[in-house]
Amino acid sequence: MKHVIAFAGSNSKQSINKQFVSYASSLVEKAEVTVLDLNDFELPLYSVDHESEHGFPEHANRMIDLIKNSDGLLISLAEHNGAYTTVFKNMFDWLSRVEAKTFQSKPMFLMATSPGARGGQSVLDMAKDRFPRHDASIVAFFSLPSFYDNFAEGRIKNSELNALFIKEVKAFEAFL
């Protein structure tokens, strides 16, 4: 059976993006999905000096191995000030140093949500531009606006948005 890893680009214990990516993982039928928590991959703040003195942290190597051994990626990016969260940016910096082809051409469903009407669109646009330079194969993407209005009880409650989201999940699955 195929294996997909899923995670939110957040370390918040109440992360709405973790809720969102967990929902996406529950809809994937053609693979086993493991939802990761970035809190389990604590990394020092990236710096060239730290890398030269200590090498690559174990958790960065572990995450790269998980990506390499997966058949696909579900990533829901949280947005802080229109960009990646600090925890995700730091993870991305370390991962790209361990492996320049960070995402290993794995099929990726890239998503974002936020409490606002743009649904994390700024960080999603940033990632859609940047990730392919690190060997991402973005095959589906989705922005969920106004999380607290459109998501409840572990699912998208707006039927039109939910139908569009399921369509993107199925598009992702077609690449597994």
RODRENMAR-924542 format. One record per residue (C-alpha): residue number from 1; residue in three letters; x, y, z. Coordinates in steps of 0.02 Angstrom, whole numbers. Layout:
<nodes>
<node><k>NUM</k><r>ALA</r><px>X</px><py>Y</py><pz>Z</pz></node>
...
</nodes>
This chain:
<nodes>
<node><k>1</k><r>MET</r><px>0</px><py>0</py><pz>0</pz></node>
<node><k>2</k><r>LYS</r><px>57</px><py>177</py><pz>-36</pz></node>
<node><k>3</k><r>HIS</r><px>110</px><py>288</py><pz>109</pz></node>
<node><k>4</k><r>VAL</r><px>81</px><py>475</py><pz>125</pz></node>
<node><k>5</k><r>ILE</r><px>147</px><py>592</py><pz>258</pz></node>
<node><k>6</k><r>ALA</r><px>46</px><py>743</py><pz>312</pz></node>
<node><k>7</k><r>PHE</r><px>88</px><py>891</py><pz>420</pz></node>
<node><k>8</k><r>ALA</r><px>43</px><py>1070</py><pz>457</pz></node>
<node><k>9</k><r>GLY</r><px>172</px><py>1209</py><pz>446</pz></node>
<node><k>10</k><r>SER</r><px>134</px><py>1256</py><pz>626</pz></node>
<node><k>11</k><r>ASN</r><px>185</px><py>1208</py><pz>801</pz></node>
<node><k>12</k><r>SER</r><px>27</px><py>1274</py><pz>883</pz></node>
<node><k>13</k><r>LYS</r><px>-61</px><py>1144</py><pz>991</pz></node>
<node><k>14</k><r>GLN</r><px>-227</px><py>1211</py><pz>924</pz></node>
<node><k>15</k><r>SER</r><px>-167</px><py>1229</py><pz>745</pz></node>
<node><k>16</k><r>ILE</r><px>-311</px><py>1252</py><pz>624</pz></node>
<node><k>17</k><r>ASN</r><px>-195</px><py>1195</py><pz>485</pz></node>
<node><k>18</k><r>LYS</r><px>-162</px><py>1032</py><pz>577</pz></node>
<node><k>19</k><r>GLN</r><px>-351</px><py>1008</py><pz>591</pz></node>
<node><k>20</k><r>PHE</r><px>-365</px><py>1045</py><pz>405</pz></node>
<node><k>21</k><r>VAL</r><px>-226</px><py>926</py><pz>351</pz></node>
<node><k>22</k><r>SER</r><px>-297</px><py>792</py><pz>466</pz></node>
<node><k>23</k><r>TYR</r><px>-464</px><py>809</py><pz>377</pz></node>
<node><k>24</k><r>ALA</r><px>-376</px><py>793</py><pz>209</pz></node>
<node><k>25</k><r>SER</r><px>-287</px><py>637</py><pz>270</pz></node>
<node><k>26</k><r>SER</r><px>-453</px><py>558</py><pz>319</pz></node>
<node><k>27</k><r>LEU</r><px>-514</px><py>576</py><pz>139</pz></node>
<node><k>28</k><r>VAL</r><px>-366</px><py>488</py><pz>57</pz></node>
<node><k>29</k><r>GLU</r><px>-423</px><py>314</py><pz>12</pz></node>
<node><k>30</k><r>LYS</r><px>-279</px><py>249</py><pz>-95</pz></node>
<node><k>31</k><r>ALA</r><px>-144</px><py>261</py><pz>39</pz></node>
<node><k>32</k><r>GLU</r><px>-104</px><py>249</py><pz>222</pz></node>
<node><k>33</k><r>VAL</r><px>-76</px><py>424</py><pz>291</pz></node>
<node><k>34</k><r>THR</r><px>33</px><py>470</py><pz>440</pz></node>
<node><k>35</k><r>VAL</r><px>-1</px><py>642</py><pz>514</pz></node>
<node><k>36</k><r>LEU</r><px>158</px><py>715</py><pz>586</pz></node>
<node><k>37</k><r>ASP</r><px>175</px><py>854</py><pz>715</pz></node>
<node><k>38</k><r>LEU</r><px>318</px><py>977</py><pz>692</pz></node>
<node><k>39</k><r>ASN</r><px>333</px><py>982</py><pz>882</pz></node>
<node><k>40</k><r>ASP</r><px>409</px><py>808</py><pz>867</pz></node>
<node><k>41</k><r>PHE</r><px>547</px><py>878</py><pz>755</pz></node>
<node><k>42</k><r>GLU</r><px>622</px><py>1014</py><pz>862</pz></node>
<node><k>43</k><r>LEU</r><px>769</px><py>1096</py><pz>777</pz></node>
<node><k>44</k><r>PRO</r><px>894</px><py>1230</py><pz>827</pz></node>
<node><k>45</k><r>LEU</r><px>878</px><py>1395</py><pz>737</pz></node>
<node><k>46</k><r>TYR</r><px>966</px><py>1373</py><pz>571</pz></node>
<node><k>47</k><r>SER</r><px>1133</px><py>1458</py><pz>547</pz></node>
<node><k>48</k><r>VAL</r><px>1284</px><py>1419</py><pz>440</pz></node>
<node><k>49</k><r>ASP</r><px>1392</px><py>1425</py><pz>596</pz></node>
<node><k>50</k><r>HIS</r><px>1283</px><py>1296</py><pz>686</pz></node>
<node><k>51</k><r>GLU</r><px>1286</px><py>1184</py><pz>534</pz></node>
<node><k>52</k><r>SER</r><px>1476</px><py>1193</py><pz>516</pz></node>
<node><k>53</k><r>GLU</r><px>1503</px><py>1161</py><pz>703</pz></node>
<node><k>54</k><r>HIS</r><px>1372</px><py>1025</py><pz>732</pz></node>
<node><k>55</k><r>GLY</r><px>1318</px><py>958</py><pz>563</pz></node>
<node><k>56</k><r>PHE</r><px>1139</px><py>917</py><pz>524</pz></node>
<node><k>57</k><r>PRO</r><px>1019</px><py>888</py><pz>670</pz></node>
<node><k>58</k><r>GLU</r><px>947</px><py>713</py><pz>690</pz></node>
<node><k>59</k><r>HIS</r><px>768</px><py>777</py><pz>667</pz></node>
<node><k>60</k><r>ALA</r><px>810</px><py>859</py><pz>501</pz></node>
<node><k>61</k><r>ASN</r><px>884</px><py>695</py><pz>438</pz></node>
<node><k>62</k><r>ARG</r><px>733</px><py>601</py><pz>506</pz></node>
<node><k>63</k><r>MET</r><px>610</px><py>714</py><pz>413</pz></node>
<node><k>64</k><r>ILE</r><px>707</px><py>697</py><pz>250</pz></node>
<node><k>65</k><r>ASP</r><px>702</px><py>508</py><pz>271</pz></node>
<node><k>66</k><r>LEU</r><px>514</px><py>515</py><pz>298</pz></node>
<node><k>67</k><r>ILE</r><px>493</px><py>617</py><pz>139</pz></node>
<node><k>68</k><r>LYS</r><px>607</px><py>500</py><pz>39</pz></node>
<node><k>69</k><r>ASN</r><px>512</px><py>347</py><pz>100</pz></node>
<node><k>70</k><r>SER</r><px>340</px><py>418</py><pz>65</pz></node>
<node><k>71</k><r>ASP</r><px>236</px><py>409</py><pz>-93</pz></node>
<node><k>72</k><r>GLY</r><px>157</px><py>581</py><pz>-70</pz></node>
<node><k>73</k><r>LEU</r><px>144</px><py>734</py><pz>41</pz></node>
<node><k>74</k><r>LEU</r><px>-4</px><py>829</py><pz>114</pz></node>
<node><k>75</k><r>ILE</r><px>54</px><py>997</py><pz>181</pz></node>
<node><k>76</k><r>SER</r><px>-56</px><py>1133</py><pz>256</pz></node>
<node><k>77</k><r>LEU</r><px>39</px><py>1293</py><pz>283</pz></node>
<node><k>78</k><r>ALA</r><px>-4</px><py>1414</py><pz>421</pz></node>
<node><k>79</k><r>GLU</r><px>25</px><py>1597</py><pz>382</pz></node>
<node><k>80</k><r>HIS</r><px>109</px><py>1725</py><pz>495</pz></node>
<node><k>81</k><r>ASN</r><px>120</px><py>1902</py><pz>427</pz></node>
<node><k>82</k><r>GLY</r><px>91</px><py>1840</py><pz>250</pz></node>
<node><k>83</k><r>ALA</r><px>232</px><py>1713</py><pz>255</pz></node>
<node><k>84</k><r>TYR</r><px>285</px><py>1544</py><pz>325</pz></node>
<node><k>85</k><r>THR</r><px>279</px><py>1519</py><pz>513</pz></node>
<node><k>86</k><r>THR</r><px>447</px><py>1526</py><pz>600</pz></node>
<node><k>87</k><r>VAL</r><px>443</px><py>1340</py><pz>641</pz></node>
<node><k>88</k><r>PHE</r><px>408</px><py>1291</py><pz>461</pz></node>
<node><k>89</k><r>LYS</r><px>536</px><py>1411</py><pz>386</pz></node>
<node><k>90</k><r>ASN</r><px>668</px><py>1344</py><pz>505</pz></node>
<node><k>91</k><r>MET</r><px>622</px><py>1165</py><pz>460</pz></node>
<node><k>92</k><r>PHE</r><px>626</px><py>1207</py><pz>275</pz></node>
<node><k>93</k><r>ASP</r><px>797</px><py>1290</py><pz>293</pz></node>
<node><k>94</k><r>TRP</r><px>870</px><py>1136</py><pz>378</pz></node>
<node><k>95</k><r>LEU</r><px>788</px><py>1014</py><pz>258</pz></node>
<node><k>96</k><r>SER</r><px>850</px><py>1107</py><pz>105</pz></node>
<node><k>97</k><r>ARG</r><px>1027</px><py>1099</py><pz>175</pz></node>
<node><k>98</k><r>VAL</r><px>1015</px><py>912</py><pz>206</pz></node>
<node><k>99</k><r>GLU</r><px>940</px><py>882</py><pz>34</pz></node>
<node><k>100</k><r>ALA</r><px>927</px><py>1018</py><pz>-99</pz></node>
<node><k>101</k><r>LYS</r><px>792</px><py>915</py><pz>-185</pz></node>
<node><k>102</k><r>THR</r><px>695</px><py>925</py><pz>-24</pz></node>
<node><k>103</k><r>PHE</r><px>528</px><py>861</py><pz>-86</pz></node>
<node><k>104</k><r>GLN</r><px>599</px><py>719</py><pz>-193</pz></node>
<node><k>105</k><r>SER</r><px>472</px><py>743</py><pz>-336</pz></node>
<node><k>106</k><r>LYS</r><px>338</px><py>666</py><pz>-226</pz></node>
<node><k>107</k><r>PRO</r><px>159</px><py>713</py><pz>-272</pz></node>
<node><k>108</k><r>MET</r><px>109</px><py>855</py><pz>-156</pz></node>
<node><k>109</k><r>PHE</r><px>-60</px><py>922</py><pz>-106</pz></node>
<node><k>110</k><r>LEU</r><px>-22</px><py>1096</py><pz>-42</pz></node>
<node><k>111</k><r>MET</r><px>-155</px><py>1184</py><pz>60</pz></node>
<node><k>112</k><r>ALA</r><px>-180</px><py>1326</py><pz>183</pz></node>
<node><k>113</k><r>THR</r><px>-314</px><py>1399</py><pz>292</pz></node>
<node><k>114</k><r>SER</r><px>-332</px><py>1548</py><pz>407</pz></node>
<node><k>115</k><r>PRO</r><px>-468</px><py>1638</py><pz>504</pz></node>
<node><k>116</k><r>GLY</r><px>-472</px><py>1773</py><pz>369</pz></node>
<node><k>117</k><r>ALA</r><px>-558</px><py>1781</py><pz>201</pz></node>
<node><k>118</k><r>ARG</r><px>-397</px><py>1748</py><pz>102</pz></node>
<node><k>119</k><r>GLY</r><px>-370</px><py>1578</py><pz>185</pz></node>
<node><k>120</k><r>GLY</r><px>-181</px><py>1587</py><pz>192</pz></node>
<node><k>121</k><r>GLN</r><px>-171</px><py>1630</py><pz>7</pz></node>
<node><k>122</k><r>SER</r><px>-11</px><py>1732</py><pz>28</pz></node>
<node><k>123</k><r>VAL</r><px>89</px><py>1588</py><pz>102</pz></node>
<node><k>124</k><r>LEU</r><px>12</px><py>1467</py><pz>-21</pz></node>
<node><k>125</k><r>ASP</r><px>67</px><py>1577</py><pz>-167</pz></node>
<node><k>126</k><r>MET</r><px>240</px><py>1592</py><pz>-92</pz></node>
<node><k>127</k><r>ALA</r><px>256</px><py>1403</py><pz>-76</pz></node>
<node><k>128</k><r>LYS</r><px>187</px><py>1370</py><pz>-251</pz></node>
<node><k>129</k><r>ASP</r><px>326</px><py>1480</py><pz>-317</pz></node>
<node><k>130</k><r>ARG</r><px>467</px><py>1416</py><pz>-203</pz></node>
<node><k>131</k><r>PHE</r><px>436</px><py>1230</py><pz>-177</pz></node>
<node><k>132</k><r>PRO</r><px>462</px><py>1175</py><pz>-358</pz></node>
<node><k>133</k><r>ARG</r><px>639</px><py>1242</py><pz>-344</pz></node>
<node><k>134</k><r>HIS</r><px>662</px><py>1107</py><pz>-212</pz></node>
<node><k>135</k><r>ASP</r><px>591</px><py>968</py><pz>-320</pz></node>
<node><k>136</k><r>ALA</r><px>410</px><py>983</py><pz>-266</pz></node>
<node><k>137</k><r>SER</r><px>280</px><py>909</py><pz>-381</pz></node>
<node><k>138</k><r>ILE</r><px>126</px><py>1008</py><pz>-330</pz></node>
<node><k>139</k><r>VAL</r><px>-19</px><py>912</py><pz>-406</pz></node>
<node><k>140</k><r>ALA</r><px>-160</px><py>992</py><pz>-306</pz></node>
<node><k>141</k><r>PHE</r><px>-186</px><py>1146</py><pz>-199</pz></node>
<node><k>142</k><r>PHE</r><px>-325</px><py>1224</py><pz>-99</pz></node>
<node><k>143</k><r>SER</r><px>-353</px><py>1378</py><pz>8</pz></node>
<node><k>144</k><r>LEU</r><px>-492</px><py>1369</py><pz>138</pz></node>
<node><k>145</k><r>PRO</r><px>-552</px><py>1544</py><pz>185</pz></node>
<node><k>146</k><r>SER</r><px>-630</px><py>1595</py><pz>351</pz></node>
<node><k>147</k><r>PHE</r><px>-586</px><py>1434</py><pz>443</pz></node>
<node><k>148</k><r>TYR</r><px>-704</px><py>1462</py><pz>590</pz></node>
<node><k>149</k><r>ASP</r><px>-851</px><py>1495</py><pz>474</pz></node>
<node><k>150</k><r>ASN</r><px>-815</px><py>1349</py><pz>356</pz></node>
<node><k>151</k><r>PHE</r><px>-744</px><py>1210</py><pz>465</pz></node>
<node><k>152</k><r>ALA</r><px>-821</px><py>1118</py><pz>613</pz></node>
<node><k>153</k><r>GLU</r><px>-821</px><py>946</py><pz>690</pz></node>
<node><k>154</k><r>GLY</r><px>-668</px><py>894</py><pz>592</pz></node>
<node><k>155</k><r>ARG</r><px>-731</px><py>936</py><pz>418</pz></node>
<node><k>156</k><r>ILE</r><px>-774</px><py>1075</py><pz>296</pz></node>
<node><k>157</k><r>LYS</r><px>-955</px><py>1117</py><pz>332</pz></node>
<node><k>158</k><r>ASN</r><px>-985</px><py>1224</py><pz>178</pz></node>
<node><k>159</k><r>SER</r><px>-1045</px><py>1094</py><pz>51</pz></node>
<node><k>160</k><r>GLU</r><px>-982</px><py>1189</py><pz>-103</pz></node>
<node><k>161</k><r>LEU</r><px>-808</px><py>1213</py><pz>-30</pz></node>
<node><k>162</k><r>ASN</r><px>-807</px><py>1033</py><pz>30</pz></node>
<node><k>163</k><r>ALA</r><px>-848</px><py>969</py><pz>-144</pz></node>
<node><k>164</k><r>LEU</r><px>-706</px><py>1072</py><pz>-218</pz></node>
<node><k>165</k><r>PHE</r><px>-588</px><py>1009</py><pz>-83</pz></node>
<node><k>166</k><r>ILE</r><px>-634</px><py>827</py><pz>-113</pz></node>
<node><k>167</k><r>LYS</r><px>-603</px><py>854</py><pz>-299</pz></node>
<node><k>168</k><r>GLU</r><px>-425</px><py>912</py><pz>-256</pz></node>
<node><k>169</k><r>VAL</r><px>-398</px><py>761</py><pz>-141</pz></node>
<node><k>170</k><r>LYS</r><px>-449</px><py>646</py><pz>-284</pz></node>
<node><k>171</k><r>ALA</r><px>-332</px><py>740</py><pz>-403</pz></node>
<node><k>172</k><r>PHE</r><px>-190</px><py>711</py><pz>-278</pz></node>
<node><k>173</k><r>GLU</r><px>-236</px><py>526</py><pz>-262</pz></node>
<node><k>174</k><r>ALA</r><px>-226</px><py>503</py><pz>-450</pz></node>
<node><k>175</k><r>PHE</r><px>-38</px><py>537</py><pz>-438</pz></node>
<node><k>176</k><r>LEU</r><px>-4</px><py>408</py><pz>-303</pz></node>
</nodes>
